Amino acid sequence: MPEFRNPAPTVDVVILLPGDRVVLVHRKNPPLGWALPGGFVDEGEKLEDAAVREAREETGLAVVLSEQFLAYSDPRRDPRRHTISTVFVGRADGEPRGGDDAADARAFPWAGLPSGVVFDHDQILADVRRYLLTGARRRL
Amino acid sequence: MPEFRNPAPTVDVVILLPGDRVVLVHRKNPPLGWALPGGFVDEGEKLEDAAVREAREETGLAVVLSEQFLAYSDPRRDPRRHTISTVFVGRADGEPRGGDDAADARAFPWAGLPSGVVFDHDQILADVRRYLLTGARRRL
């Protein structure tokens, strides 16, 4: 099969910690700002495995995934290139520690999320929060 | 950003027709057999737009998507290369007509799906059917 230029598959992980908190990382590379832990899916790697790997690399946390949420694919969601992110929800214990592409990793209470969240991650966080509270998924 | 070799994002669409029927296409190219309508996502194209486009190209039907279901990413799901398929559910009226990569397109009753369904589309069909009947999504 010829190789076409495709959008790049990525994952992002909403890591829930005890105390109604969620983990964000501060990016080392542009766009700078807070973001969900995540990254590119490797050739030969399942989405679920990529999500657990990226969470571990960027936060030090061993995440147990509970759910595949939704995929976000707007071509403008990443200024660098067209990415399609499948979002997972998972749980972990302990405190996050920034690593790899993350200069910092911190747990925020849902009620006190930082400003300056990059990409469409503010939208993802709002969608997941609503889903956790109501069971309602974003409709098409 | 350097270009890595990534899995290729695809879509598949479970098209529901009146009379509790679902649309399958008979593939023109290997692997030969019945499959869900679907295909590769173009650079710059949203998943939803790819799903509507592929459904139209392969079945002639104007599909109204109702739901983004789940993404399937096992590296062995397609014998040709690693694809990650995001599955949509939608509705249409009229009768399907094969086109593009589909030699044939037909509506099957859920109770009478054909044998020889290729890829992991038998699993996807079973997962979607259970979801439509019970509201339960496949867990991780």
Interface residues (C-beta under 8 A of the other chain):
Chain A: M1 F4 R5 N6 P7 A8 P9 F40 V41 D42 E43 G44 E45 K46 L47 E48 L65 S66 E67 Q68 L70 A71 S73 D74 P75 R80 R81 H82 I84 T86 F88 R137 R139 L140
Chain B: M1 F4 R5 N6 P7 A8 P9 F40 V41 D42 E43 G44 E45 K46 L47 E48 L65 S66 E67 Q68 L70 A71 S73 D74 P75 R80 R81 H82 I84 T86 F88 R137 R139 L140
